[in-house]
């Protein structure tokens, strides 16, 4: 009896183990099948709006023609370097930038959008009348931009700024709108006029870069930004670009002639609230031939008054080389008139 019970217990244990093993295998197979039937993870879809797609396409179209310009004084001269941006206008290697990017420098390195570096040569500038200059690199079939008709711009239009922010981040893209048109901003004794105002971020290094419309056409060359008022009040979102029609006119003259045709008097002056005082008369110039003298105060050129809102350089832009103009001056408190014939600025 004891033997039978013992056998029965052993058989029961064996059966239990067998059933357990089968259950474990079956459970494992079931689990495997369940896992195997699990669907593949769904890829994350990134939705790009039509507006974003437009921005991307514009950047891809224009960015290859936007370069970084590194300006130095040459080997061994440790007075620092300037960094700005430029835009290739001509497939032969002509690049428009700001005059202040190249001012007082003699050696220029141009870094293309793909990182390739080439030596640049200064062709000419329009100082002090517009903040524009042209440099050239060797090459052919270079990527170029298309200039828009800036006379057709409207306030509120979307714009894209492309340039080398801080000189460290080439091809930086920012987006904004046209905040105003026909603005003027005083710098270096002249009012830069007919400027495009934008709230697109323009940082140091962006000078000379492109301001582009939604069609991928360049509407202006980024030039300056207001950081603070003269009283120290901080300002945000006020930047200026030189309109493309001005860029086209000035750059064409610089490329074809190496200079811009401007009228020349032959003096150095200082602006006053009610005129411009002569501080130097250069010999063999229209001023010297007409009898202008140091400390004379120029009150009018022709019918144009000289004052805080109409600076001498701005008034001079209304005249052409070869024009004969009547200068109204004050000499030792006495008002008098002199005639001089303007020549082309050397």
C-alpha positions as CSV (number, residue, x, y, z in Angstrom):
1,X,0.0,0.0,0.0
2,X,2.8,2.3,0.9
3,X,4.6,1.5,-2.4
4,X,1.5,2.2,-4.5
5,X,1.0,5.5,-2.8
6,X,4.6,6.4,-3.3
7,X,4.4,5.5,-7.0
8,X,1.3,7.5,-7.3
9,X,2.9,10.6,-5.8
10,X,5.9,10.3,-8.2
11,X,3.7,9.9,-11.2
12,X,1.7,12.9,-10.1
13,X,4.8,15.0,-9.8
14,X,6.1,14.0,-13.2
15,X,2.8,14.8,-14.8
16,X,2.8,18.2,-13.1
17,X,6.3,19.0,-14.3
18,X,5.4,17.9,-17.9
19,X,2.3,20.0,-18.0
20,X,4.2,23.0,-16.5
21,X,6.9,22.6,-19.2
22,X,4.4,22.4,-22.0
23,X,2.6,25.5,-20.5
24,X,5.8,27.4,-20.3
25,X,6.7,26.6,-23.9
26,X,3.2,27.5,-25.1
27,X,3.3,30.7,-23.1
28,X,6.6,31.7,-24.6
29,X,5.4,30.9,-28.1
30,X,2.3,32.9,-27.5
31,X,4.2,35.8,-26.1
32,X,6.6,35.7,-29.1
33,X,3.7,35.6,-31.5
34,X,2.1,38.5,-29.8
35,X,5.3,40.5,-29.9
36,X,5.9,39.6,-33.5
37,X,2.5,40.8,-34.5
38,X,3.1,44.2,-32.9
39,X,3.0,46.9,-35.6
40,X,6.1,48.8,-36.7
41,X,6.5,52.2,-35.0
42,X,4.9,55.0,-37.0
43,X,7.5,57.5,-38.4
44,X,7.0,61.0,-37.0
45,X,5.6,63.3,-39.7
46,X,6.9,66.8,-39.8
47,X,4.4,69.2,-41.3
48,X,5.8,72.1,-43.2
49,X,3.5,74.9,-43.9
50,X,3.3,76.6,-47.3
51,X,4.9,79.7,-45.8
52,X,7.7,77.7,-44.2
53,X,8.3,75.9,-47.5
54,X,8.5,79.3,-49.3
55,X,11.1,80.5,-46.8
56,X,13.2,77.3,-47.2
57,X,13.1,77.5,-51.0
58,X,14.1,81.2,-50.9
59,X,17.0,80.5,-48.6
60,X,18.3,77.6,-50.7
61,X,18.1,79.8,-53.8
62,X,19.9,82.9,-52.3
63,X,22.3,81.5,-49.7
64,X,25.0,80.2,-52.2
65,X,25.5,83.8,-53.4
66,X,26.0,85.3,-49.9
67,X,29.6,85.4,-48.7
68,X,31.7,86.3,-45.6
69,X,34.2,89.1,-46.0
70,X,37.2,89.2,-43.7
71,X,39.1,92.5,-43.9
72,X,42.6,93.1,-42.6
73,X,45.5,95.5,-42.9
74,X,47.9,92.9,-44.1
75,X,50.5,90.6,-42.6
76,X,52.3,91.8,-39.5
77,X,49.8,94.6,-38.8
78,X,48.1,93.8,-35.6
79,X,45.3,96.4,-35.6
80,X,42.5,93.9,-35.8
81,X,40.2,92.8,-38.6
82,X,36.7,93.5,-39.8
83,X,34.1,90.9,-40.7
84,X,31.0,91.4,-42.7
85,X,28.9,89.9,-45.5
86,X,28.6,90.4,-49.2
87,X,26.4,89.4,-52.1
88,X,27.6,88.1,-55.5
89,X,26.0,90.2,-58.2
90,X,28.0,89.0,-61.2
91,X,29.1,85.5,-62.1
92,X,32.6,86.9,-62.8
93,X,33.1,87.5,-59.1
94,X,31.8,91.0,-58.4
95,X,30.5,91.3,-54.8
96,X,28.6,94.2,-53.3
97,X,29.0,94.9,-49.6
98,X,29.0,97.9,-47.3
99,X,31.7,100.5,-47.4
100,X,32.2,100.3,-43.7
101,X,33.1,96.6,-44.1
102,X,36.1,97.4,-46.2
103,X,36.9,100.9,-44.9
104,X,40.6,101.5,-44.0
105,X,41.5,97.9,-44.9
106,X,43.7,96.6,-47.7
107,X,43.6,92.8,-47.6
108,X,40.3,90.9,-48.1
109,X,39.5,87.3,-47.8
110,X,36.2,86.1,-49.1
111,X,34.6,82.9,-47.7
112,X,32.0,81.4,-50.0
113,X,28.9,79.6,-48.8
114,X,30.5,76.2,-49.2
115,X,33.5,77.3,-47.0
116,X,36.0,77.8,-49.9
117,X,38.2,80.9,-49.3
118,X,39.4,83.3,-52.0
119,X,41.4,86.5,-52.1
120,X,39.4,89.7,-52.8
121,X,40.3,92.9,-54.5
122,X,38.6,96.3,-53.7
123,X,37.2,97.7,-56.9
124,X,35.8,101.0,-55.4
125,X,33.4,102.6,-52.9
126,X,30.8,105.3,-52.9
127,X,32.0,106.9,-49.7
128,X,30.7,109.2,-48.2
129,X,27.5,109.3,-50.2
130,X,26.2,105.7,-49.8
131,X,27.5,102.9,-47.6
132,X,28.3,100.7,-50.6
133,X,31.4,99.1,-52.0
134,X,32.3,96.4,-54.6
135,X,35.1,93.9,-54.3
136,X,36.0,91.1,-56.8
137,X,37.2,87.5,-56.5
138,X,38.6,85.4,-59.3
139,X,36.2,82.9,-60.8
140,X,33.5,82.3,-63.3
141,X,30.0,80.8,-63.3
142,X,29.6,81.8,-59.6
143,X,26.2,81.8,-58.0
144,X,24.5,85.2,-58.2
145,X,21.4,86.9,-56.9
146,X,18.6,88.6,-58.7
147,X,17.8,92.2,-57.7
148,X,14.2,93.2,-57.2
149,X,12.6,96.5,-58.1
150,X,12.7,98.2,-54.7
151,X,10.2,100.9,-55.9
152,X,7.5,98.3,-55.8
153,X,7.9,97.4,-52.1
154,X,5.1,97.8,-49.6
155,X,5.1,98.1,-45.8
156,X,4.2,94.7,-44.1
157,X,5.9,92.6,-46.8
158,X,7.7,89.6,-45.5
159,X,11.5,89.7,-45.8
160,X,14.4,87.3,-45.1
161,X,17.9,88.5,-44.0
162,X,20.9,86.4,-44.8
163,X,24.5,87.1,-43.6
164,X,27.4,86.1,-41.4
165,X,26.2,87.0,-37.9
166,X,29.0,88.0,-35.6
167,X,31.4,86.7,-38.3
168,X,31.1,83.3,-36.6
169,X,27.8,82.1,-38.0
170,X,27.8,82.2,-41.8
171,X,24.6,82.0,-43.7
172,X,22.5,82.9,-40.7
173,X,18.9,83.4,-41.6
174,X,16.4,85.7,-39.8
175,X,12.9,86.6,-40.8
176,X,10.8,89.8,-40.5
177,X,8.8,92.3,-42.4
178,X,9.3,95.7,-44.0
179,X,8.5,98.1,-41.2
180,X,8.9,101.3,-43.2
181,X,10.1,102.7,-46.4
182,X,12.0,105.9,-47.5
183,X,13.7,106.2,-44.1
184,X,16.7,108.4,-43.4
185,X,19.5,107.9,-40.9
186,X,22.4,110.2,-40.1
187,X,26.0,108.8,-40.1
188,X,29.4,110.3,-40.9
189,X,28.1,113.7,-41.8
190,X,25.4,112.6,-44.2
191,X,21.8,111.4,-44.1
192,X,21.6,108.0,-45.7
193,X,18.3,108.3,-47.5
194,X,15.5,106.1,-49.0
195,X,16.4,103.3,-46.6
196,X,14.3,100.2,-46.0
197,X,13.4,99.7,-42.4
198,X,13.0,96.1,-41.1
199,X,12.5,94.2,-37.9
200,X,14.5,91.1,-39.2
201,X,17.4,90.6,-36.8
202,X,20.6,92.2,-38.2
203,X,23.6,91.6,-36.0
204,X,27.3,92.6,-36.3
205,X,28.7,90.7,-39.3
206,X,25.4,90.9,-41.2
207,X,26.5,94.2,-42.8
208,X,26.6,93.8,-46.5
209,X,24.3,90.8,-46.5
210,X,21.1,90.2,-48.4
211,X,17.6,91.3,-47.6
212,X,15.3,89.1,-49.7
213,X,11.6,89.0,-50.6
214,X,9.4,85.9,-50.7
215,X,10.2,85.5,-54.4
216,X,13.9,85.0,-53.7
217,X,14.9,88.4,-55.1
218,X,17.2,90.8,-53.2
219,X,15.4,93.9,-52.2
220,X,18.3,95.5,-50.3
221,X,21.7,95.3,-48.8
222,X,21.7,95.2,-45.0
223,X,23.6,98.2,-43.6
224,X,22.9,99.2,-40.0
225,X,20.8,98.7,-36.9
226,X,19.8,101.0,-34.1
227,X,20.8,99.6,-30.7
228,X,20.1,102.6,-28.6
229,X,19.0,106.3,-28.8
230,X,21.5,109.1,-28.2
231,X,20.0,109.3,-24.7
232,X,20.9,105.7,-24.0
233,X,17.4,104.2,-24.4
234,X,17.6,100.6,-25.7
235,X,16.0,99.9,-29.0
236,X,14.9,96.6,-30.6
237,X,13.9,95.7,-34.1
238,X,15.0,98.7,-36.1
239,X,17.4,97.8,-38.9
240,X,18.1,99.5,-42.2
241,X,18.9,98.2,-45.7
242,X,20.0,100.1,-48.8
243,X,17.3,99.5,-51.5
244,X,18.1,97.3,-54.5
245,X,17.6,100.1,-57.1
246,X,20.3,102.2,-55.4
247,X,22.5,99.1,-55.1
248,X,22.1,98.4,-58.8
249,X,22.9,101.9,-59.9
250,X,26.0,102.3,-57.6
251,X,27.3,98.8,-58.1
252,X,27.0,99.1,-61.9
253,X,29.1,102.3,-61.9
254,X,31.7,100.8,-59.6
255,X,32.0,97.6,-61.7
256,X,32.2,99.6,-65.0
257,X,34.2,102.6,-63.9
258,X,35.8,101.8,-60.5
259,X,34.1,104.8,-59.0
260,X,30.7,106.6,-58.9
261,X,30.3,109.9,-60.7
262,X,29.8,112.6,-58.0
263,X,30.1,116.3,-57.9
264,X,33.1,117.7,-56.1
265,X,33.8,121.1,-54.4
266,X,37.2,120.6,-52.9
267,X,36.7,121.4,-49.2
268,X,36.6,119.8,-45.8
269,X,33.8,121.1,-43.7
270,X,31.9,120.7,-40.4
271,X,28.2,120.8,-40.2
272,X,26.5,123.5,-38.2
273,X,22.9,124.0,-37.2
274,X,22.6,126.8,-39.8
275,X,25.2,125.9,-42.5
276,X,28.5,124.3,-43.0
277,X,31.8,125.9,-42.0
278,X,34.8,125.3,-44.3
279,X,37.8,123.9,-42.4
280,X,40.1,123.3,-45.4
281,X,40.2,124.4,-49.0
282,X,42.2,122.1,-51.2
283,X,44.4,123.8,-53.9
284,X,43.5,123.6,-57.6
285,X,39.9,122.7,-56.9
286,X,36.6,124.5,-57.7
287,X,36.5,125.9,-54.2
288,X,39.9,127.4,-54.5
289,X,39.2,128.8,-57.9
290,X,36.0,130.4,-56.8
291,X,37.7,132.1,-53.8
292,X,36.2,130.1,-51.0
293,X,38.2,130.4,-47.8
294,X,38.6,128.6,-44.5
295,X,36.0,129.7,-41.9
296,X,33.5,130.7,-44.6
297,X,30.1,129.3,-43.7
298,X,28.2,127.9,-46.6
299,X,24.5,128.9,-46.3
300,X,23.1,127.8,-49.6
301,X,24.0,125.9,-52.8
302,X,21.8,127.2,-55.6
303,X,18.3,127.1,-54.2
304,X,19.1,124.5,-51.5
305,X,19.6,125.8,-47.9
306,X,22.2,124.1,-45.8
307,X,21.0,123.2,-42.3
308,X,20.5,120.4,-39.8
309,X,18.0,118.6,-42.1
310,X,19.7,119.4,-45.3
311,X,23.4,118.6,-44.8
312,X,26.0,119.8,-47.3
313,X,26.8,116.3,-48.7
314,X,23.1,115.6,-49.2
315,X,22.6,118.8,-51.0
316,X,25.7,118.2,-53.1
317,X,24.1,114.9,-54.4
318,X,21.5,117.0,-56.3
319,X,24.2,118.3,-58.6
320,X,26.3,116.8,-61.4
321,X,29.9,117.3,-62.4
322,X,30.0,120.3,-64.8
323,X,27.2,122.2,-63.1
324,X,27.8,125.8,-62.3
325,X,26.2,126.7,-58.9
326,X,25.9,129.9,-56.9
327,X,27.2,129.5,-53.3
328,X,25.7,131.8,-50.7
329,X,28.2,132.1,-47.9
330,X,28.8,134.1,-44.7
331,X,32.3,135.6,-44.3
332,X,33.1,137.4,-41.1
333,X,29.4,138.0,-40.6
334,X,28.8,139.4,-44.1
335,X,26.7,137.4,-46.6
336,X,28.0,137.1,-50.1
337,X,27.6,135.0,-53.2
338,X,30.3,133.2,-55.3
339,X,29.9,131.0,-58.4
340,X,31.8,127.8,-58.9
341,X,31.8,125.0,-61.4
342,X,31.7,121.5,-59.9
343,X,34.0,118.8,-61.2
344,X,34.0,115.1,-60.9
345,X,35.0,113.7,-57.6
346,X,38.5,112.2,-57.9
